[in-house]
Amino acid sequence: MKTQVAIIGAGPAGLLLGHLLRAEGVDCVVIERQTPDYVLGRIRAGVLEQVTVGLMARLGLDARLRDQGLVEEGFNLADGERLIRIDVASLTGKTVVVYGQTEITRDLMEAAPGRGLQVIYGVSDVALHDIDGDAPHVTYRKDGADCRIDARFIAGCDGFHGPSRKAIPAAAAKEYERVYPFGWLGILADVPPCNPELIYANHPRGFALASMRSPTRSRYYVDVPLTERVEDWPDDRLWDELALRLGPEAAARITRGPALEKSIAPLRSYVFEPMRHGSLLLCGDSAHIVPPTGAKGLNLAASDVHYAAEALAGYFRRGDGDAIAGYSARALARVWKSERFSWSLTRLMHRFPEDGPFERAMQVAELDYIAGSRAAQLSIAENYVGLPV
């Protein structure tokens, strides 16, 4: 098989890139290790920045997003005694939209056949070859047969554990990583949210987050040591802990229900440089991971895809090689700013095991400063709603 761009990974980043390239008349093929049902079964984030909403609108695939998405004009930081509301809309003139990553993926997946986007699911043994040159290719197995895709470029949208990043020689790369000493224990339940806007809480017992997926489906988190097991957290214990950490105002409005899904996600900050090597471009989690604090993961993947689609379309439509050469620097400039915001919000809202009275006093002082400073709130709002691309 021959194509212009071979895309590895059919999560939201790979599918979004495929749709953007097809809209520009660029030939591409997407391959995915898992089945469509497995891909849709992944429970992920659901707060969308303007860049993500705008790309879906540009493709004309935002009908369900506009109909079902919850427009959020602000969010809250809780310090144990009060809710500090960050009025994103009045501070920036922009909003975010709560719409699950699963639903974004479904919209992109269902539109693929009608848009001429070929997606091959259930592949194995994916390997990248000759990425240093102008004629790379991808090999894989499908239904017991060896297959090959010849392309001009390969886009690695295959997540942190995929083969794309590993194909770049170690001597040509640099990695930055911060592993956090806790994970987020999350519960998804078909109950109405306790608050119309997200609450990030810093409590003496630890961090908590009250979020939602719809008016009838809620997502809550507490941070726990990495040694904890989901089995040790029956639903009642988790609901009790949430009520304590979120504070009495939010606790009074919590509706309890059985868990649809419960899991512990470890937290890390990670960046891989460069995001382009030869004919390979990395997008999304294949190149970087952010803590979920601040909801940057999916949105950062969307901005990568925006830059990659512009560069690839420029190359094929205008012969613009400079756009390809500049992809990594453009993407990384936004990546590092998002990493900074996610790291700083994580540091502000969590109790770290090594912290003492001084570090706690700094958190209290910072939250108090934010509560009384429009400038501080504007900085947070600008980052939360998404920096320009």
C-alpha positions in Angstrom: 0.0 0.0 0.0 1.2 3.5 -0.8 0.1 6.8 0.7 1.4 10.2 1.5 1.1 10.1 5.3 1.0 6.9 7.4 -0.6 7.6 10.7 0.0 5.2 13.6 -2.7 5.3 16.2 -6.5 5.8 15.9 -7.2 7.7 19.1 -8.4 11.3 18.9 -5.0 12.6 17.8 -4.6 10.2 14.9 -8.2 10.4 13.7 -8.2 14.2 14.0 -5.0 14.4 11.9 -6.4 12.1 9.4 -9.5 14.1 8.9 -7.6 17.4 8.6 -5.3 15.9 6.0 -8.2 14.5 4.0 -9.9 17.9 4.1 -6.7 19.3 2.5 -6.6 16.6 -0.2 -3.7 14.8 1.4 -3.7 11.0 1.1 -3.3 9.2 4.4 -4.0 5.8 6.1 -4.5 5.3 9.9 -3.5 2.0 11.6 -4.5 1.0 15.1 -3.5 -1.9 17.3 -6.9 -2.2 19.1 -10.4 -2.7 18.0 -12.9 0.2 17.6 -14.8 -0.9 20.7 -11.7 -1.0 22.7 -10.7 2.5 21.6 -14.1 3.8 22.5 -14.0 2.1 25.9 -11.1 4.2 27.1 -12.2 6.6 29.8 -10.4 9.9 29.4 -10.6 13.7 29.9 -13.5 15.8 28.9 -12.6 19.5 29.1 -12.1 21.0 25.7 -10.1 24.2 24.9 -11.0 26.5 22.1 -8.4 24.9 19.8 -10.0 21.5 20.0 -13.6 22.8 19.6 -12.4 25.0 16.7 -10.8 22.0 14.8 -14.0 20.0 15.2 -16.0 22.9 13.9 -13.6 23.4 11.0 -14.2 19.8 9.9 -18.0 20.2 10.3 -18.0 17.4 12.9 -19.2 19.4 15.9 -22.9 18.8 15.7 -23.1 16.5 18.8 -20.5 18.6 20.5 -22.6 21.8 20.1 -25.8 19.9 21.1 -24.5 17.9 24.1 -21.4 19.8 25.3 -21.6 21.8 28.5 -20.2 25.3 28.1 -18.2 26.2 31.2 -17.5 29.9 32.0 -15.3 29.3 35.0 -14.0 26.8 37.5 -13.2 26.8 41.2 -10.2 26.3 43.5 -11.1 25.2 47.0 -8.7 25.8 49.9 -10.6 24.0 52.7 -12.6 27.1 53.7 -13.9 28.7 50.5 -14.4 28.3 46.8 -12.2 30.7 44.8 -14.0 31.1 41.4 -11.9 31.8 38.4 -14.3 33.6 36.0 -12.7 32.4 32.8 -15.3 34.0 30.5 -15.1 37.5 31.9 -11.3 37.4 32.2 -10.6 36.1 28.8 -13.7 36.4 26.7 -13.5 32.6 26.1 -15.0 29.4 27.5 -14.2 25.7 27.7 -16.6 22.9 26.8 -17.2 19.7 28.8 -17.5 16.9 26.2 -15.9 13.5 26.8 -12.9 12.4 24.8 -14.7 9.2 24.1 -17.4 11.3 22.3 -14.8 13.2 20.3 -13.3 9.9 19.2 -16.8 8.5 18.3 -17.5 11.6 16.2 -14.2 11.2 14.3 -14.5 7.5 14.0 -18.1 7.5 12.6 -17.3 10.2 10.1 -14.2 8.4 8.7 -15.8 6.3 5.9 -17.8 9.2 4.5 -14.7 11.4 4.4 -12.6 8.8 2.7 -10.4 8.3 5.7 -9.1 4.7 5.8 -8.6 3.3 9.3 -7.2 -0.2 9.7 -7.9 -1.7 13.2 -6.6 -4.8 14.9 -3.0 -4.6 13.6 0.0 -6.0 15.5 3.9 -6.0 15.3 3.9 -2.4 14.1 7.5 -1.2 13.1 8.8 2.0 11.5 11.6 1.8 8.9 13.9 4.3 7.1 12.6 7.3 9.0 15.9 9.2 8.4 15.3 9.3 4.7 12.6 10.5 2.2 10.9 7.1 1.8 9.9 5.7 5.1 7.6 2.7 5.5 5.6 1.0 8.2 5.2 -2.8 8.5 2.6 -4.6 10.5 0.6 -7.8 10.7 -3.1 -8.1 10.0 -5.2 -11.3 10.1 -2.0 -13.3 10.0 -0.6 -11.6 7.0 2.5 -9.3 6.7 1.6 -5.8 5.5 3.5 -2.7 4.5 2.6 1.0 3.9 5.0 3.1 1.9 4.7 6.8 2.6 6.5 10.2 2.4 5.9 10.9 6.1 4.9 8.9 9.2 2.8 10.6 12.0 3.2 8.9 15.4 0.0 9.3 17.3 0.3 6.0 19.1 0.6 7.2 22.7 3.2 6.9 25.4 3.8 3.1 24.9 3.6 3.0 21.1 6.5 2.2 18.7 6.9 5.7 17.1 8.9 7.5 19.7 11.1 4.4 20.2 12.1 4.5 16.5 14.0 7.7 17.1 17.7 7.0 17.9 18.5 7.8 21.6 21.5 9.8 20.5 19.2 12.2 18.6 16.7 12.8 21.5 16.4 14.2 25.0 13.8 13.2 27.6 12.5 15.2 30.6 10.4 13.5 33.2 8.8 14.2 36.6 7.0 11.2 38.2 4.6 12.2 41.0 4.4 10.3 44.3 0.6 9.7 44.0 -2.1 8.8 41.6 -5.7 9.9 41.0 -8.4 7.5 42.1 -11.4 8.2 39.9 -15.0 7.2 40.0 -17.5 7.7 37.1 -21.1 7.5 38.1 -24.5 8.3 36.6 -25.4 11.0 39.1 -25.8 14.7 38.6 -22.7 16.9 39.3 -22.4 18.4 42.7 -21.5 21.8 41.1 -22.1 23.3 37.7 -18.4 24.1 37.4 -15.3 22.0 38.2 -13.8 22.2 41.7 -10.2 21.5 42.4 -9.8 21.1 46.1 -6.7 21.3 48.4 -7.6 19.6 51.7 -5.5 18.5 54.6 -6.5 14.9 53.7 -5.4 15.4 50.1 -6.5 16.6 46.7 -10.0 16.1 45.2 -11.7 17.1 41.9 -15.4 17.3 41.2 -16.0 17.2 37.4 -18.7 16.0 35.1 -19.4 14.4 31.7 -23.0 15.5 31.3 -25.9 16.9 33.4 -26.5 13.3 34.6 -23.0 11.8 34.7 -20.2 12.8 37.1 -16.5 12.2 37.4 -14.7 12.6 40.7 -11.1 12.1 41.8 -9.0 11.9 45.0 -5.3 11.6 45.1 -3.9 8.4 46.8 -0.5 6.9 47.3 0.8 4.7 44.5 0.7 1.8 46.8 -3.2 1.9 47.1 -5.4 -0.6 45.2 -8.8 0.0 43.7 -10.1 -3.0 45.6 -9.4 -1.2 48.9 -11.8 1.6 47.9 -15.4 0.4 47.9 -17.8 3.0 46.6 -19.0 4.2 50.1 -15.4 4.8 51.3 -14.7 6.9 48.2 -17.9 8.9 48.4 -17.1 9.6 52.1 -13.6 10.8 51.3 -14.8 13.0 48.5 -17.4 14.6 50.8 -14.6 15.4 53.3 -12.1 16.8 50.8 -14.5 18.9 48.7 -15.8 20.6 51.8 -19.3 21.0 53.3 -20.7 23.3 50.6 -20.0 20.8 47.8 -20.6 17.8 50.0 -24.2 18.8 50.6 -24.9 18.6 46.9 -23.1 15.3 46.2 -25.5 12.6 44.9 -24.0 9.1 45.5 -24.4 6.2 43.1 -22.7 3.0 42.0 -19.4 3.3 40.0 -19.6 2.7 36.3 -15.8 2.8 36.3 -13.2 3.1 39.0 -9.4 3.2 38.5 -6.1 4.7 39.7 -4.1 6.7 37.2 -0.4 7.5 38.0 0.7 11.1 37.4 3.8 12.2 35.5 5.1 15.2 33.5 7.1 14.1 30.5 8.5 15.7 27.3 10.4 14.2 24.5 12.5 16.3 22.2 12.5 16.7 19.2 9.0 16.0 18.1 10.2 15.5 14.5 13.1 13.2 13.3 13.6 12.9 9.6 10.3 11.9 8.1 8.6 11.1 11.4 6.4 13.6 13.3 5.2 12.8 16.8 1.9 14.1 18.1 0.1 13.8 21.5 1.1 11.3 24.2 3.8 9.8 22.0 5.8 13.0 22.7 4.5 14.3 26.0 2.4 13.6 29.1 0.9 16.2 31.4 -0.8 15.6 34.8 -4.5 15.7 34.4 -4.6 18.8 36.6 -5.8 21.6 34.3 -7.1 19.2 31.6 -4.3 19.7 29.0 -3.7 16.2 27.6 -6.2 16.0 24.8 -6.0 19.7 24.0 -2.3 19.6 23.7 -2.6 16.7 21.3 -5.1 18.7 19.3 -2.6 21.6 19.0 0.1 19.2 17.9 -2.2 17.9 15.2 -3.0 21.5 14.2 0.7 22.2 13.6 1.3 18.9 12.0 -1.6 19.2 9.6 -0.5 22.7 8.6 3.1 21.5 8.0 2.1 18.4 6.0 -0.5 20.2 3.9 2.0 23.0 3.2 4.6 20.4 2.1 2.2 18.5 -0.3 0.3 21.5 -1.6 3.1 24.1 -1.9 6.3 22.1 -1.5 7.0 23.9 1.7 9.8 22.0 3.4 10.4 24.7 6.0 7.0 24.0 7.6 8.1 20.4 8.2 11.4 21.5 9.6 9.7 24.0 11.9 7.1 21.6 13.3 8.9 20.4 16.4 9.9 23.9 17.6 6.3 25.2 17.1 4.7 22.3 18.9 7.2 22.3 21.7 6.8 26.0 22.5 3.2 25.3 23.4 3.9 21.9 25.0 6.3 23.5 27.5 3.9 26.2 28.4 1.1 23.7 29.0 3.5 21.5 31.0 4.4 24.5 33.2 0.7 25.2 33.9 -0.2 21.6 34.7 2.9 21.2 36.9 2.2 24.5 38.8 -1.5 23.7 39.4 -0.5 20.2 40.5 2.1 21.6 42.9 -0.5 24.1 44.3 -3.4 21.7 44.9 -1.6 18.6 46.1 0.1 17.7 49.4 3.5 16.2 48.6 5.0 13.6 51.0 8.2 15.6 51.4 6.4 18.9 52.1 6.6 20.4 55.5 5.0 23.4 57.2 6.9 25.9 55.0 5.6 24.3 51.8 2.1 24.2 53.2 2.3 27.9 54.2 3.4 28.7 50.6 0.3 27.0 49.2 -2.0 28.9 51.6 -0.3 32.2 50.6 -0.6 31.5 46.9 -4.3 30.6 47.2 -4.9 33.7 49.2 -3.1 35.8 46.6 -5.1 34.2 43.8 -8.4 34.9 45.7 -7.7 38.6 45.9 -5.8 39.3 42.7 -7.4 39.8 39.3 -4.0 39.6 37.6 -3.3 36.2 39.2 -6.8 35.0 38.1 -6.2 36.3 34.6 -3.0 34.3 34.3 -4.7 31.1 35.4 -7.7 31.7 33.2 -5.6 32.3 30.1 -3.8 29.1 30.6 -6.9 27.1 31.5 -8.9 28.2 28.5 -5.9 27.4 26.3 -3.0 29.5 24.9 -3.2 30.6 21.2 -1.9 28.3 18.5 
